[in-house]
Amino acid sequence: MAGGDEVKEVRNQQVLARDYISAIPEESDMYLNTSSTIKLRVPDDDDCQEAMLLKNLYLSCDPYMRGVKHSDEAASSTLEDRIVFFATDKPITGYGVAKVLESANPKFKQGDLVWGMTGWEEYSIITATDSLFKIHNTDVPLSYYTGILGMPGMTAYAGFYEVCSPKKGETVYVSAASGAVGQLVGQFAKLSGCYVVGSAGTKEKVDLLKKKFGFDGAFNYREEPDLDAALKRFFPEGIDIYFENVGGKMLDAVLPNMRVHGRIAVCGMISQYNLEQPEGVHNLMHLVIKQARMEGFLVFNYYHLYGKFLEMVLPAIKEGKITYVEDVVEGLESAPAALIGLFAGRNVGKQVVLVSRE
């Protein structure tokens, strides 16, 4: 931009965090800042040599955002701990879909659509552009790039195919199965010729698993006084693959029901995120008895497979072999309640915030 050009300044509504989250998060831990403004240009300083100015269209609400709650001064060497989603009086950070308004990065140009890490605000200046992916296919809803074609989709793909290595005819159990990741894991399992059962927390979600996503069976874990008995009812010969989203009592019930050489992909443990003292797991000896493998994973380490993932998933969506359910709220002002609602199970499907339609 030439030095003499006038730079337009606009309002930039933002969702900010009041403080670091150390207990059960509440809507009051976040607030809407309506007085912020931003100049619609990429800064000229040395730290922004490949920066991009984005207009955010959709934002993603994801359970992992609750997991990072330390202060900016906390030292850490892991990738997930270097991303501070709730930094005091700064816009919350998360995945989103955006339009490029201006770019100093030769890989992106004005008008491009992207998905990746952005801020919970109307406009964002992004300097870490290696966390952004260009959107080439717009024959599907753009919001899908917050879910099935974005981080949750890659999480389901990596955890199921890369970590669990499924075989036709195997038995698969998915907890939190109606969520952004779980609903895809179940459908991937069916495409692989597996028998799959999922659990969720309401009758509506259980019906969704069976009638829309094609699970062979599903149950409401809130209505099961004995989780071990419930699993034995659906898996009388045991579980080959468990896609772990819940942790705690659910994991403890799964372990005795694993088959020999079973695999557990540990994606998340949402039941434990808000506990000051996480629940203990007492059945770990079954990993030895069953010669089973339990492996945690981070989706960041599998993004090099994104092209391969799209080659599989895009045709499956267009052919109706995979379906996806979203729970969309409108406006940044709705974002805090939408995020907190994840931990009470209020959402049905992938929770998305619509910021702007263009």
N, C-alpha and C positions, 0 to 999 in steps of 0.2 A: 504494500500500500504506500503510495507516494506521501512524502512528508506533508505536503500541502493539502491533502484530501481531508475533508471533514469526517471525523469518526463519530458515528451515531452511538449515543448512550441510551440504554433502555433499562427498565426495571427488571430485576432478576430475583423472582420469588424463590426462596430456599427453605428446606427443612433442615434445621440444625439440632445438635444434641446439647442439652443443658450441662451434662456431666458424664463421666465415665460410668457405664452400667455395671453394677456389682451385685445386684439382686434381681428379682423378677422385674423385667422392664415394663414400664407403663407408658401410656401416651404422653403423660406429663414430662417424661424424660426427653421429649422432643418438642420443638416449637417452630412455628412458621414465621420466617423473617420476610416481611413484605416491603421493606425499605431499601434493600440492597439494590445497587445498580451495577451495570457492567458495560464496558466499551466493546462494541462489536468489531473487534480486531484481535489478531494474535499479537501478544507482546513482543517487543524487539530485543529483550535482554538475552544474554547468552544461555540462560537456563531453559529457554523456550525455542531453541533452534529448530526443533521438529514439532512444535506445538500445534494444536488444532483447536479451533473454536467450534463447539457443538451446540446445536439446539436439541434438547432432549425431548423425545417423543413418547417413549414408554420406559417405565422403571420396573425393576424386578424386586419382589419381596421374597427373601430366601432365609430359611432357618439358620444357615451358617453365619449370617450377619450378627446374630446374638452371641456368637462364640468368642469374639475378640473384644475384651473389655478392660485392657490395661491402659496405663497412661502413656503419653507420647514418649516419656523418658525411659520406659521399660525397655531393657535391652533384650533382643531376641535374634536368633539366627535363622528362624524358619520363615518360609514364604508367607504362610497364613498369618503369622504374628507381625509381619512388617506392614500388613494392611490394617490400619486402624479405622474401622467403620464408624465408630462413635468417638470422635475427637471433639473436645469441648468447644462449643460455639463455632464449629465448622460444619459445612454441609456433609450429611451422611454420605458414605461411599457405597456404591453397589453396581450391579450390572444393569445395563439399559440399552435401548435402541435410540439412535440419534441421527440427525442430519448434519453434515459438515458445512459450516458457513464460511470458514476460512481455514487454510492449511499451509503450514510451513514444511510439511512432510511430503516429499515427492511421491510417496505411495498412495496418498489420498488427495482428492481435489474437491473443490466446492461443488456441493450437490450430492456427493456420495452419501450413501446410507451405511451406517456402521453399527456393530454391537460390541459391547465390552464394558470395562470399568468406567463409570462416569459418576457425577455427583447428583444428589437429590436436589435439583434446582432446574430452572428453566433453561439456563445456558451454562455451559461448562468449558473452561480452558483446560485441555488435557495435555500434559507434557510427557507422560508415560504412554506413548502411542503404540508400544509393542503389545499392549493389552487390548487393542482394538482389532476387530475383524471386519473387512468390507463385506457388505451384503450384495450378492450378485443376483440372487433369485428373489423376485418380488411377486411371484405367482401365488404365494401363500401370504396370510396375514403377517404384517410386520411384527406384531406382538409375539409371534411364534419364536422370534429370535431372543426373547427373554426366557424362553422355555424349551420347547421340543427341539428347536434348531440352535439353541444357545447353550449356556453352561449346564442347565439341568439335563438336557438331552445328551450332551457329551458325558455327563456324570453317569447317567444310566448305561450308556454304551460302553464306557470304559470299565465300570464296575462289573457289568454282567459279562461282556465278551472277553475283556482282557484279564480281569482278575479271576472270574469264575470258570471260564472256558467250558461253556455248557455243551452237553451232548444230547442228541435226540432221545426222548423217552425219560429224561431225568425229571425229578420232582423239585419244584421251586417254591419257596415261600418268600413273600415280600411284606414287610411291615410298613405302616404309613403308606399303604399302596395306592391311595387315591391322590396323593400329592404330585408335585411337578415331576419328580424323579420316579416314584413308585409306579405310576400309571404306565410309564414307558417301559420299565423293566418287565412288568407283567406281559405287555404286548410283544416285547422282544422274545420273551420266553415262549410264547405261543408260536411266533414265527420260527423258532428253533425246534419246534416239535416237542416241547416240554409240557408237563402237567403243572399248573401254577395256581396257587391259592394266595389271597391277600387279606390283610386285616385293616380295618379302619374304625373310626369312632362314632359313626352314626349309621342308621338304617339307609339313609339317602346315599351315603358313600358306598356302602356295601352293595346296594342295588346297582350303582354306577359301575362298580368293578365287574359284576357278573353280566349286566345287560349291555353296557356300552364298550367296555374294554376287553370283554371276552375271557375273563378269568374263569377257570374251571370251578372255583369255589371261593367263598369269602365269608368272613365273620366279623361281628362287632366285638372288639376286645373288651369294651366296657361292660358287655353283658355276659362275659365269660368269667365266672368265679374261679375257675381252674384252667389257666392257660395251657398247662401241660396236657390236660384231658382234651382241650379243644384241638391242639395240634395232633394228638394221636387220632382224633376223629377224622381229620382231613388227610393225615399222612400215616396210615397204619403201618407202612413199611419204612417210614423215616423220610428225612429231607436230604436231598443231594446238595441243593444250593439255597442259602439264606441270604437275602439282600437286606442288610441291617440298617434301619433308619431310626430305631427307637431306643435300644439299649435297656438297661435295668432289668426289671422283672421279665420283660419279653425275651431278652437274650438268655436269661437264666433258664427259661422254659424251653427255648429252642435247643440248647446244647445237648440235653439227653436224647433229643429226637433226631439228631443228625445221623446220617448213614455213614458207614465206613468210607473214608476218603472224601467226605463232604467238604464243601467250600463255603466260607462266610466272607462276603465282601462288606466291610464296615464303612458305610457311607456317612452315617451320622447317628447321633443318639439324642434325639430331641427331648426325650423324657428326662434327661439329665441336665439340660442346659441351664435351668433356673434353680437347681438345687445347690444349697451351700455345702451339703455333704452328699455327694453322689451315692446312689445305691450300690451296694456290693454285689458282685456276681460270684456265686458259690459253686457253679457246676463246670468250672474250667477243666477239671480232670477229664471230662468227656472228650476234649480235644485230643488227649493222649489215647484214650480207649478207642475212639473212632478213627484215629489217625487222620483227623480233620485239620483243615487249614483255615485260619482266620486272619484276614489281611486288610489293614486299613489302606486307603488311597486318597490322593488329592487330584482333582480333575486337571489342575495346572500342568501336571506331568504328562498328560495325554493329548494336549491340544495339537500336537504334531499329526494326530490322526484325524483332524477335523475334516479334511477333504474326503477321506475314506468314509467317514461317518455320513457326510452329506450324500455321497453316492448311494448309500443304502437307504437313508431315511426319506429323502425328498421323493423318490419314486413311490415308496410305500405310502406316503401321505397322499400323493396325487391319485394313487390307485385304490385308496380307501382301505388299505391293509393296516394302517395305523391311524388312530383318531386321538384327539387331544382336547382336554377341557380346561378352559381358563375362567378365572374369577376376576373380572376387571372392575376397578373403581376409577372414578374420574377426578382429576385435580390433585395437585400437590398437597392440598389441605387434607385429603383423605389418606395420604400415605402412612402417617404414624399409626392410625387405627388398623390399617390393612396389615402392617408388619406385626403389630402386637397380636392381631387375630390369629396369626399362624400358630402361636403357642397354645391357643385354646381350641384349635381345630375349626375355626369359624369359616375358613375358606373351603370352597369346593373346587378342586383342581388348582392349576397354577395361579398364584396371586400376582396380578399385574396392576400397575398404576398408569393410567393414561394421562400424560402431561399435555400433549398437544397433538392435534390431528394432522399438522403439516409443518 
